[in-house]
């Protein structure tokens, strides 16, 4: 047998199947000293208040109000996370600038150095800093959806047609416009298992994506699927102009993902040093407005315990903790641990390629 870990999409609303919700712990230390350019600094980390628009439902349709939530770190810990701050860093100052360095991919919720958003089932907290989706959950209970790159969306009465109106003037990080052709392309890549997509089975009922104009994408299903909107909340938008010439089978492990991939998120790719860190910089053209942080740096650690050591030294300001680490960190000055239920599911997978385990009598 082998241990597998995957982010639980449904318990942000409705993922694969009812599975146990675990707990994970996240630590974030905010300090009041000035920002530096080196990845090991501990600059001030300003935060920004967030306001999200909850979806409303009408007869035969579901529409989502546009969001006004700014980018950057949340001011409250979402469900499934544990965050930590120091008392020295006011949470509402709104001061711009600085670098946040952390262990964003430490622990079971992480996917360090796995950059293909089609093939990863974890590490979403980091990926969403530079990639975007049509929809996102707007509450910490993961029960309400709102538009991200979609300004609004409606569902037909028979739940077989979903129409998305895209936000105008969204740009990819390379300056190209985001259009319905990108939605169509993203769905095609997610449906194709040869790309390494972990969502291909969830989009089997998608018959086509129509693109009547650059700002309208219509997802047509062959059969009604009550979980389709939830699935779409995990469909990363991919640039057709950058990836369309690559054969789907060559996307799974393509060098593109670790060179300079483009998204439409609040931060964009800047510098990657294998086995050390990945640096993102603020996207000045982000549709919600430029993030208040100048940079985000994700440091890699071979041993999870090393991230806590780095946190204590002030080398990073953010990491995930195990339950034992959290108990210790709670007693330390300068670290505040915030905990909550996790969206990470830990499970045991049976290797059916092993002839011993292929025998159903053994598994029983």
HELIX and SHEET records of a PDB file:
HELIX    1   1 UNK A   10  UNK A   12  5                                   3    
HELIX    2   2 UNK A  124  UNK A  127  1                                   4    
HELIX    3   3 UNK A  180  UNK A  191  1                                  12    
HELIX    4   4 UNK A  193  UNK A  195  5                                   3    
HELIX    5   5 UNK A  200  UNK A  203  5                                   4    
HELIX    6   6 UNK A  228  UNK A  232  1                                   5    
HELIX    7   7 UNK A  240  UNK A  243  1                                   4    
HELIX    8   8 UNK A  248  UNK A  250  5                                   3    
HELIX    9   9 UNK A  255  UNK A  258  5                                   4    
HELIX   10  10 UNK A  304  UNK A  313  1                                  10    
HELIX   11  11 UNK A  323  UNK A  329  1                                   7    
HELIX   12  12 UNK A  355  UNK A  358  1                                   4    
HELIX   13  13 UNK A  360  UNK A  363  1                                   4    
SHEET    1   A 2 UNK A   2  UNK A   7  0                                        
SHEET    2   A 2 UNK A 344  UNK A 349 -1                                        
SHEET    1   B 7 UNK A 267  UNK A 273  0                                        
SHEET    2   B 7 UNK A 277  UNK A 282 -1                                        
SHEET    3   B 7 UNK A 295  UNK A 299 -1                                        
SHEET    4   B 7 UNK A  99  UNK A 103  1                                        
SHEET    5   B 7 UNK A 318  UNK A 321  1                                        
SHEET    6   B 7 UNK A  23  UNK A  28 -1                                        
SHEET    7   B 7 UNK A 337  UNK A 341 -1                                        
SHEET    1   C 2 UNK A  56  UNK A  58  0                                        
SHEET    2   C 2 UNK A  61  UNK A  63 -1                                        
SHEET    1   D 2 UNK A 135  UNK A 137  0                                        
SHEET    2   D 2 UNK A 145  UNK A 147 -1                                        
SHEET    1   E 4 UNK A 150  UNK A 155  0                                        
SHEET    2   E 4 UNK A 161  UNK A 166 -1                                        
SHEET    3   E 4 UNK A 216  UNK A 221 -1                                        
SHEET    4   E 4 UNK A 206  UNK A 213 -1                                        
END                                                                             
